[in-house]
Amino acid sequence: MNLLITGGAGFIGSNLIHHVIDDARIVKLVNLDCLTYAGHPANLEKVSKHPKYVFEKVDLRDKAATLRVVEQHAITHVMHLAAESHVDRSITGPGDFIQTNIVGTFNLLEACREVWLNRQSATGNRQFRFHHVSTDEVYGSLGATGYFTETTPYAPNSPYSSSKASSDFLVRAYHHTYGLDTVITNCSNNYGPFQFPEKLIPVIIQNVLPHVPGYHYTTKWFVISAIAISPVVVLFCSASYLLIERPLIALGHQVSKRKVTSIVVQRDRRAASAI
Ligand SMILES: NC(=O)c1ccc[n+]([C@@H]2O[C@H](COP(=O)([O-])OP(=O)(O)OC[C@H]3O[C@@H](n4cnc5c(N)ncnc54)[C@H](O)[C@@H]3O)[C@@H](O)[C@H]2O)c1
C-alpha cells in the first residue's frame, strides 16, 4: 500500500509513523503536514531518511495541492489525522477549525474520490481505504456514569468538537453517496511522547513539577512523565493501524479528569524524588 498520513508531524501522527513505517505491506509512506504550531519535524528525525518516507509540506486547505499529493504518490490508503485539535484554541479562534477540520477534510475526500473512483479504478485497482481519525468529544459530555458507544447521539459542545462532528458527517456521506471505503474512529484522549505541552497531562506535569523538591528546570518534563505513566498513544496507533486492514472495536476503562490529575501528581512526585 501507498499510505498517506495527514498531520504526521503532530503528536499522534508522529507516533503512528514510527509505529508503522517498517511494516512490509507499506511501499511508500507519505506524510502530508503544513506544520502549524503543533507540527514538529524534529518528531520525525528518526524516520526522515527512511527509504519509504516522503514529506509533503502541504496545507489541506489547498485543494489543488492536496489532489496533487494523492495522485502523484498513487495513494491507496489514508489515515487522516491533520486537524486543529485544541479545544481552548477553538474557543478563542474558531475560524481555523472550520477551515482545516471541515474544508480540509472535504478537500481530502474530494481528492480521494477523484483519484480512487475515477482514475485508479479505471486501471482495475479497488484496494482503497480512508480512515478518518475523530474524537469522542463529538458525543458531548459524559455524566457521572455510562460511556459512549457508536449509537450515542452526536452532541458536540465546542467549535473543535462541532468541526470534528461535521467532518465525520462528510466522511459518512462520501461512503453512502459515492461508495468510498471509509472508517471513522472516535477515540478518547491520548497521552505520550511528542505531545504538545498544552494538553491535560503535560499541563498538570508542568504545574506540579516546579513545586517538587529536587526538581530542576533543566530536566525535560516529558522524560519524567514517560517514567511516571505509560503512554497510551502506542495502543492507539496499533489499534488505528489495524483498521487499515479490518474493523476493530476496543473498549477501555474510564478515568475522570480529576482522577487523572491525582494519578499524575502522585506519580510525578515519586518519579521526581527519585532523580
Ligand atoms: N490527542 C488526543 O488525545 C486526541 C484525542 C481524540 C482525537 N484526536 C484526533 O487525532 C488527530 C491528531 O491529534 P493530535 O493530538 O496528534 O494533533 P496535533 O495538534 O498534535 O497535530 C495536528 C497536526 O496536523 C497538522 N495540521 C493542522 N492543520 C493542518 C492543515 N490545514 N493542513 C495540513 N496539516 C495540518 C499540524 O501541523 C500538526 O502536525 C486529530 O484529528 C484529533 O482531532 C486526538
PDBQT file of the ligand as one rigid body, heavy atoms in Angstrom, charges set to zero:
ROOT
HETATM    1  N1  LIG A 301      -4.603  13.995  21.094  1.00  0.00    +0.000 N 
HETATM    2  C1  LIG A 301      -5.694  13.387  21.530  1.00  0.00    +0.000 C 
HETATM    3  O1  LIG A 301      -5.793  12.993  22.708  1.00  0.00    +0.000 OA
HETATM    4  C2  LIG A 301      -6.824  13.109  20.575  1.00  0.00    +0.000 A 
HETATM    5  C3  LIG A 301      -7.996  12.506  21.060  1.00  0.00    +0.000 A 
HETATM    6  C4  LIG A 301      -9.023  12.213  20.164  1.00  0.00    +0.000 A 
HETATM    7  C5  LIG A 301      -8.880  12.519  18.817  1.00  0.00    +0.000 A 
HETATM    8  N2  LIG A 301      -7.752  13.128  18.364  1.00  0.00    +0.000 N 
HETATM    9  C6  LIG A 301      -7.636  13.436  16.927  1.00  0.00    +0.000 C 
HETATM   10  O2  LIG A 301      -6.423  12.846  16.455  1.00  0.00    +0.000 OA
HETATM   11  C7  LIG A 301      -5.857  13.689  15.440  1.00  0.00    +0.000 C 
HETATM   12  C8  LIG A 301      -4.412  14.013  15.802  1.00  0.00    +0.000 C 
HETATM   13  O3  LIG A 301      -4.386  14.665  17.076  1.00  0.00    +0.000 OA
HETATM   14  P1  LIG A 301      -3.018  15.226  17.681  1.00  0.00    +0.000 P 
HETATM   15  O4  LIG A 301      -3.221  15.409  19.132  1.00  0.00    +0.000 OA
HETATM   16  O5  LIG A 301      -1.871  14.428  17.176  1.00  0.00    +0.000 OA
HETATM   17  O6  LIG A 301      -2.986  16.676  16.982  1.00  0.00    +0.000 OA
HETATM   18  P2  LIG A 301      -1.792  17.715  16.912  1.00  0.00    +0.000 P 
HETATM   19  O7  LIG A 301      -2.435  19.053  17.100  1.00  0.00    +0.000 OA
HETATM   20  O8  LIG A 301      -0.655  17.318  17.791  1.00  0.00    +0.000 OA
HETATM   21  O9  LIG A 301      -1.262  17.586  15.400  1.00  0.00    +0.000 OA
HETATM   22  C9  LIG A 301      -2.013  18.039  14.296  1.00  0.00    +0.000 C 
HETATM   23  C10 LIG A 301      -1.104  18.033  13.083  1.00  0.00    +0.000 C 
HETATM   24  O10 LIG A 301      -1.894  18.459  11.952  1.00  0.00    +0.000 OA
HETATM   25  C11 LIG A 301      -1.166  19.424  11.209  1.00  0.00    +0.000 C 
HETATM   26  N3  LIG A 301      -2.127  20.314  10.538  1.00  0.00    +0.000 N 
HETATM   27  C12 LIG A 301      -3.008  21.167  11.156  1.00  0.00    +0.000 A 
HETATM   28  N4  LIG A 301      -3.698  21.835  10.228  1.00  0.00    +0.000 NA
HETATM   29  C13 LIG A 301      -3.282  21.379   9.007  1.00  0.00    +0.000 A 
HETATM   30  C14 LIG A 301      -3.638  21.674   7.662  1.00  0.00    +0.000 A 
HETATM   31  N5  LIG A 301      -4.553  22.630   7.369  1.00  0.00    +0.000 N 
HETATM   32  N6  LIG A 301      -3.016  21.020   6.657  1.00  0.00    +0.000 NA
HETATM   33  C15 LIG A 301      -2.055  20.092   6.930  1.00  0.00    +0.000 A 
HETATM   34  N7  LIG A 301      -1.665  19.770   8.189  1.00  0.00    +0.000 NA
HETATM   35  C16 LIG A 301      -2.279  20.408   9.211  1.00  0.00    +0.000 A 
HETATM   36  C17 LIG A 301      -0.316  20.156  12.248  1.00  0.00    +0.000 C 
HETATM   37  O11 LIG A 301       0.813  20.800  11.660  1.00  0.00    +0.000 OA
HETATM   38  C18 LIG A 301       0.078  19.016  13.193  1.00  0.00    +0.000 C 
HETATM   39  O12 LIG A 301       1.267  18.384  12.763  1.00  0.00    +0.000 OA
HETATM   40  C19 LIG A 301      -6.759  14.933  15.339  1.00  0.00    +0.000 C 
HETATM   41  O13 LIG A 301      -7.592  14.759  14.228  1.00  0.00    +0.000 OA
HETATM   42  C20 LIG A 301      -7.542  14.924  16.644  1.00  0.00    +0.000 C 
HETATM   43  O14 LIG A 301      -8.816  15.509  16.459  1.00  0.00    +0.000 OA
HETATM   44  C21 LIG A 301      -6.721  13.432  19.218  1.00  0.00    +0.000 A 
ENDROOT
TORSDOF 0
